[in-house]
Amino acid sequence: MTTPKFHTKTPIHIFPGSGKTIGICSIDVAISKNPFCREMSKIKAHVCYKCYRQKVRGGKRMQAKLIENYDLLSETLLDDADIPVIYQDVCIINRVGDLVNRTHLENIIQIAKKNPHCVFMLSTKRIDIVSPIRSFMPGNIRVIYSNIFEDTPISTKRAGFDGVHNIITPMFVATHPTITINCTTKCRLCMRCFKPNSDIINELVS
């Protein structure tokens, strides 16, 4: 059996999936450098408060790769030779963290255009960055709005987005029996987020 290829000869680091995203590669950047992530993490009511402290950790080698991606993707537009080829049918953009700026998103768009065989799933809170250029994105990018608040499910899609990702806790489910948990936390087996019109995705977290 052939081992899937995740890395290319370009400067961009392609990360193999792990945990619930095992089997799906991702293009991630350092959240420790992202001003949006840092500011969001200061507010206890936001889901970023817990996520930031968990995900900013990691080995020095991985953090170095994330920082390299951050600089490459957010500071200048990539040259054609630096746009990676993705050797998979699906790829997650920012498995953790969020978009840095418009340059970051425009580079993601160029990567998607170069890889029409691959479906890219971008989960983001950055409506301000996405909305102005959503209509110019290629059809192989799925954009999921990531709800800022835990246990405050959004039940309708936002304009220009393919779906909404809500974070739900067991305590909320216990007091709201009508809530439907439809995230299996096994992304490769589910693929709901990669489908057109993904709609509402409710994930149960402890």
Secondary structure, DSSP 4 states (H G I P E B T S, - for coil): -PPPP---SSSS--BPP-GGGTT-EEE---TTT-HHHHHHTT-TTBTHHHHHHHHT---HHHHHHHHHHHHHHHHSPPPGGGSPPP-SSEEEE-SSS---SHHHHHHHHHHHHH-TTSEEEEEES-HHHHGGGGGGS-TTEEEEEEEEEET----SPPTT-SEEEEEE-HHHHHH-TT------S-HHHH-GGGSTT-EEEEEE--
